[in-house]
Amino acid sequence: MLDDEVDVSYSQIYVKSEDASPFGDMGDMFGGQCNGLCGAAWQGTLWLVTGLFYGRVGFRVEVHDERPDVDEGWEEIVEAPYRPVGSASLVEWGGGNSWDLGLADTDYRVRYSASGMDRAADAHSRGDDEPMIDRYLLQFWPCPPEPDRVVKQTSPAAAYWHKHVRTLPPPALSDPDEEVRWKAELDSWGELGKRIAAEMAAEEAAEAALWDGALPSPALMGVRGEARDLALAEQELTRALVAVGPDRQRRIAGWVARRAYQEIGIAELDWVAPALDAVEAGEALPPPFDLVGGAWKRLQSEPRVPPRIAPMLRAGVDQDSPVRRAVGTLYAALLRTPLHAVLAALAEAVQAFGADARFPLAELKEQLGVD
């Protein structure tokens, strides 16, 4: 079937079937599961996590007629249910190489085994001339649906993912019966229904065209304003942010705020540092940041601010002031949805320091391995 090296990006590779509906973010694939390595919550698709962030990993796929014995030589082993929706293939991230799996239209049990995840996570990436670090085995056999489970776990990398996905709610899967009823109702409206259906299809197609042909995740669809403009302008970076999941998105948002405050020279002030710590810890803001405009008023009377920003502070609250934008990164980082928070904080930082400045975009792209 497949026994070779494959490319992974953002610690991901997938099994996709041709008639499966598009999934959004990690919550769609792992929500409601107990294992964090093989996401199977979205019909027809598997999201497979690797230790390596970028590069080639060893990968073997096997299809069995019955349940194979568990090989305890693997360090990590998880199982999940899977049923293809049309022809299923192993697919590299971003539409790279793919391998048809020849699966029948039936229920399968899938076992995903891994070794070397910690070493690969520490290495982050692997060059073409470097030895293999992590390897994986994906096995399928016919089996009625059963809940996913962790069979074996030894590495901190796997433990992190198992713990993370257990905080995610089950995905909001579309209801096929409801879709049938809605289409039937539109049909009953005659020409009006046809026009509404055509307008909805055109809107979806127009939205997909903005995102290289694929509708974005529900979380990304909810992003508005300057954050959405930034996401559209920096789609490769945005895909990387979606891929890292909500926990890291929140941490990156806090990092953006801290770096912005460092850039304007106020991060170490004794009344500013606690606010930055609070954002990174997900806690309520301390005074004077707890009141709108409180931080700005305090800055205007603060004798320790750098001389280069003092004139802007004396000029008052100007929405487009670079300092005002930099201060605003902290509030943006607290937005309820982590993806919106990190994109909004980035948008404020870009307005403050410029899209060509090394911070924020170049520094963040370097962190995430984005060209």
Salt bridges, closest charged atoms under 4 A:
ASP3 OD2 - ARG60 NH1 2.84
GLU5 OE1 - ARG56 NE 3.53
GLU5 OE1 - ARG126 NH1 3.33
ASP7 OD2 - ARG56 NH1 3.13
GLU62 OE2 - ARG60 NE 2.62
GLU62 OE1 - HIS64 NE2 2.79
GLU72 OE1 - LYS152 NZ 3.74
GLU79 OE2 - ARG67 NH2 3.92
GLU79 OE1 - ARG109 NE 3.28
GLU79 OE2 - ARG111 NE 2.96
GLU79 OE1 - ARG149 NE 3.42
ASP105 OD1 - ARG83 NH2 3.37
ASP107 OD2 - ARG83 NH1 3.29
GLU178 OE1 - ARG181 NH2 2.73
GLU191 OE2 - LYS194 NZ 3.72
GLU207 OE2 - ARG228 NH1 3.09
ASP212 OD2 - ARG239 NH1 3.53
GLU226 OE1 - ARG325 NH1 2.73
GLU234 OE1 - LYS365 NZ 2.82
GLU236 OE1 - ARG239 NH2 3.01
ASP247 OD2 - HIS164 ND1 2.83
GLU263 OE2 - ARG259 NH2 3.03
ASP270 OD1 - ARG304 NH2 3.06
ASP277 OD1 - ARG258 NH2 2.70
GLU280 OE2 - ARG258 NE 2.89
GLU302 OE2 - ARG304 NE 2.78
ASP320 OD1 - ARG325 NH2 3.23
GLU348 OE1 - ARG325 NH1 3.18
GLU363 OE2 - ARG259 NH2 2.82
GLU366 OE1 - ARG358 NH2 2.80
